[in-house]
Amino acid sequence: MLVLILVVFLTLFISANCSLYEAVLYSTRTGALESARTNPRLRDRALKMLAMRKDISAPIAAILVLNTIANTAGATVAGMYAAQIFPGWGVVAFSIVFTIAILLLAEIMPKTAGAIHWRGLWPWIVHPLRFISSALHPLVSASQRVGSVFGSANTTTITEEEILALVKIGMQEGELSRDESRMVRNIISLEERPVKDIMTPRRVIFALDIETKLNRAHETSKDCGFSRIPLYEGDREHVIGYALREDIEKGRARRRHSLRTLKREIAAVPDTTTCLNLLTYLLKHRGHIAIVHDEFGGLSGLVSLEDLLETILGAEIVDETDKLVDTREAARKNARSNPGRRKKN
């Protein structure tokens, strides 16, 4: 009877620890380990845990091998002794109780505890897990060689859907604020979102003829509130550059000069360009605005660096000179009565 109790106890103990180690190993976040590296007391264990997570298949294989050995051997030996102590239907009853005990005490409870309390548990499992991996290395290597015959899966480590799910969980658990969650989602959406979704339509773009004299241009633009003004040649469909309002104000004394002397190059992109690609381009070339063309090459609208940042933030960027928060909506309203008032560039 004492031997049977000892076998049952060892089986449950080993199996429960294997389940706990597996749950903690999977649940421990890389960011938490990187942070722990700065703690002198945890640095060594954090580095070892990071190494195991980098090649997680080896420690997981060791855990599964040990767990399988413990459950198989434990059930076999316990069954032999139970048959001697509990003849007949007693063995059946023992097997049912033992199976339920393994399920509850060695699987569900330790895995739940490991998944919930991994922050406090991971430093304590590093050395035992490394010992198990080293002791069972021959068996693990053999199992990995057998598995390599069937090939290895070439899968993405983490997908966008998983990141979004983690962001949602982080917000629900209070780790991320609502604003932080929104910005992460918006950043991820930049890769799929075309610039035509955020551009200012051509009909409400504030623009000036490139032949306009500087003094006249200053009078027209001084109250527009825009720092960069698109310049067109011939008609408004043909935007060929832009001028800084600051340059216009400085050059207004040169009455005979036109805006052509202040012209700067402006980027042009198709309306199918993603927000991420345009943001990357503008940052790389130190640009601030770009005109958007439709599929036929006609002017479709205008996108500024501010538009892209507002897309990430999910809110209008308003400085101390802005009189209106929603400048795009204001531009649409003003365009009906005054074509000179347009969206901020």
Secondary structure, DSSP 8 states (H G I E B T S, - for coil): -HHHHHHHHHHHHHHHHHHHHHHHHHHS-HHHHHHHTTSTTTHHHHHHHHHHHHTTHHHHHHHHHHHHHHHHHHHHHHHHHHHHHS-THHHHHHHHHHHHHHHIIIIIHHHHHHHHSHHHHHHHHHHHHHHHHHHTHHHHHHHHHHHHTT------SS-HHHHHHHHHHHHHTTSS-HHHHHHHHHHHHTTT-BGGGTSEEGGG---EETTSBHHHHHHHHTTT--SEEEEESSSTT-EEEEEEHHHHHHTTT-TT-BGGGG-B--EEEETT-BHHHHHHHHHHTT--EEEEE-TTS-EEEEEEHHHHHHHHHTS----TT-S-S-HHHHHHHHHHH-TT-----
